[in-house]
Each structure stands twice: as C-alpha cells, then as structure tokens.
Amino acid sequence: MKINLKELTIQKARKALDGKVFSAVELVQTYLDEIKNKNKELNAYLEVFDDVLEQARVADEKIAKGETHPLLGIPLAIKDNILIEGKKVSSASNILGTYVASYDATVISKLKKAGAVFLGRTNMDDSAMGGSTENSAYGVTKNPHDISRVAGGSSGGSIAAVAANLALGALGSDTGGSVREPAAFCGIVGMKPTYGRVSRHGLMALGSSLDCIGPVAKNVEDTNIIYQAIHGADVLDSTTITDTTYEKSSSKKELTIGVPWDLVNGDGVDKDVKENFKQSTEKFKSLGFEIKDISLKNLDMALAVYYIIMPAEASTNLSRIDGMRYGYSAKGDNLWEVYKKSRGKGFGKEVRRRILIGTYVLSAGYYDAYYGKAQMIRAMLKKEFTSAFKDVDIISTPTAPFVAWKIGEKSDPLSMYLADIFTITANIVGVPAISVPSGFSEIEGKKLPLGIQFMAPHGREDLLFDIGKEFESLETENL
C-alpha cells in the first residue's frame, strides 16, 4: 500500500503497525525509497545502513507476537556523533572518517530495546562545531524548504531528514542550540533536556558540561515519545540525574510566561522574527496566560561566556584524537609531525579555530582572565535563572534571531555565532528547552520557517511538552 509520509507521525504509525494496516518492512521501504529520491539533493544522510530491512523484519516478528512499544518498528535517523556498535561514526570529520564504534551509546541501547529501526547516520558540522552544517567534511546539508539555504546545525542532517520526510524522528546533540536552531530553520520540533537527563555515554564529546542528546520529530507529542524512551539515570554517565534530583513545584492550571523583552527587541534580531514572536505571545495572552517582562542582567554576556567555555572544553576533549590511537593518521618523521599533520589535515577550519581559542583561554596566564571569569558569570546566570523561575513557570524567546541563511552567506564565523543568542543560555545554566514551529517569513517567494523557544526549570520537561502542545493547538486553529 502507498503510505503518506507527509501526514505520518509516530503516533499514527504506531496505530497502523499494531493494526496491521502496513508492516514495519513496508514502512521502512517507503522511507528508503524517499531517501533514494531526495538525499542526493539534500545531503541529510551520510550513510544509510545496509541492515535496515532486517531490523524492520525483527520488529514485525515482535508485533506479530503481540509485543508493542511506542517506538517498535519506527524508523529513526541518528546523528553521526552517537555510537552504534559495528557502525561507522565519523562526527562528519575527516579525522574519524574510518572509525567504527565498538559499543552502543546508552541512548542507542534504549532505542534498540524499544525496537526502533535505525535508518542511517546523518550529516552534521565537523565535530559538532557550527550552526549550519556547512562545516561538515562531507558537504553542506540543504534546507528542505529552500535548497539554496542551510538547514542549521550542528544537527542539520537529523533535522532535515525529519523535515523532508526521510525519517519519522531522529536524535541530535545540543551544545548551544544544535537541535533547536535547525529545528526552527526547518519547521519541526527539537528539544534539549535538562543537563544530565539523558545519558551522554557514547556521544562524542564537544563541551562536556554543555552537551545534551535531544529528540527531534514533527510534533511535540512525537518528540515526547522519543524523550521518554531515552531519558533516565545511567551508571555509565556520572552526570546523569534522577526524577528526584530537582524539587518540582506544584503544577498550576495557568502558567506564567516570562519574556526578556530587552533581549528579544535587541539589535541583530530580524523584524519578521520580532513580529512573529509578539503575535505568538499575544495568542497566549488571549488564552488567559500571564505574560511577564523579566530582566536577566547578565544575559548579554551569555554569548561571550559560551564561546570561552565551549572551546576550552572542546580543546580538552579533542586532544584524544591525535592520529595515533584511532582515525586518520598522517605520516611524519617524528611524533610531533604525526600529531601536527594528522590534526591539521583531519580537522576542518572551524574545529581548528575553536581548538586554538580553547587552548589559549586555558593556558597559563590567561586561565583566570578568561575561563575563570566565564565560569563566574555562568554561576551568576544560574542564580538569575533560579530566581526568575520563582516568579514565572516558563521563559520564552524566539529560537533564532533570523531565518535560515543562504549557503555561504555567513562566511564570517562571528556573524554565525550570533545565531546562538537565544539558545546558548539553556546549555550554560542546564535547563531544558524546546523549539516549536511558530509560522513563516516569506523571502524571495519562499516560505521560510520560524520557531518559538520555551525554557523551563531544571527537571521540568513536562512543562515544556504541555506548553508546546498548547502552542501547537493554537497554531492549528489559525491555519
């Protein structure tokens, strides 16, 4: 039978699979056909796995026995920095182009147990460094809404795959907005959990105090389904938390939404983005939500803090990739030459740039002046957010200050870094955040997606899913 992938969701697929309307093999084959038709143009997948149909057959056997799980037989895409045993995983970098994972990431183990089908590994910025997937060693991923524009990054491949109906859902990683920003650019839902809510075991590290694996899907409920399957404490990751790590406040019927209007109305935010966000906020007002103007006095320093802490941690994490133990290794007359040539040729420009910055801010004489001060401001931001969440339940902003830009348009790295102004703070302070589609901006005859971001207190992913669904219903009513 012909399956309408455009209208399909994880929930609908679950009912159809359990009701024998179609089989997992038929569903997966439909996605494989769609990937074959579209991926060459979009470059969302770096590799489609050769055992996809076999995975689907196993799922069908389980369904035939009466087994069920929300993700049983559901085809997912996996970002190319999450380990799947026996599969190549390169972090879209030349230096790891031949590396094959020797074990499963914890999230992969959980999804395998759930019976999910892994379609393949998706494109990303080299070593997860970038906001456009233009830094991939294997070419840029294009935006399904306009192939002359970026899909966002660093999880651009995962997001584009879902947005283009090349997967029902996906996993990405979010260090400063790498799930949420591309989700906004491509018009789908992307979520970053509370730091430690999802195990990082088996995720190639970028910034260890910032990294989060996040779910990607077409709507909020599908995103929640994936999140429920992957979250939880893990003995293999000492930073993971439990349901009782953070105290939960009592739930209220009507939530108070805080908006840092000084940041939203600041320079560098497109007029269409501001207008769309104001309209979205008015919709909540009409439903009886209280909208409160909040001030976070150190918020203007968040971008600078992020681009000190993240490169510093990246420099440390990537020191293990030296051309000796695994991955690409260049020939040299001595050990120093092997290191220098392997890392110089294996890593892309943006990765080398951030390693240099990170090494500099950690060096003797500069550690206190840069890294130490950044950590002080980070602690201040955490206190400000804790205080703000005593007065409001949710903090809302646009997800990105502008729509997806044209490929090659932001060759200056500083202009690209500004795309992170709304997303990085959630990573710095460790709170959960979600991006939900909020409409479109018409440019050059193309409707380009916009997104709204919601942040909640630590451990309150439930609030994000609740308000995300509320906002989706508002958007549906206005269609």
Secondary structure, 3 states (H helix, E strand, C coil): CCCCCCCCCHHHHHHHHHCCCCCHHHHHHHHHHHHHHHHHHHCCEEEECCCHHHHHHHHHHHHHCCCCCCCCCCEEEEECCECCCCCECCCCCHHHCCCECCCCCHHHHHHHHHCCEEEEEECCCHHHCCCCCCCCCCCCCEECCEEEEECCCCCHHHHHHHHCCCCCEEEEEECCCCCHHHHHHHCCEEEECCCCCECCCCECCCCCCCCEEEEEECCHHHHHHHHHHHECCECCECCCCCCCCCCCCCCCCCCEEEECHHHHCCCCCCHHHHHHHHHHHHHHHHCCCEEEECCCCCHHHHHHHHHHHHHHHHHHHHHHCCCCCCCCCCCCCCHHHHHHHHHHHHCCHHHHHHHHHHHHHCCCCCHHHHHHHHHHHHHHHHHHHHHHHHHCCEEEEECCCCCCCECCCCCCHHHHHHHHCCCHHHHHHCCCEEEEEEEEEEECCEEEEEEEEEECCCCCHHHHHHHHHHHHHHHHHCC
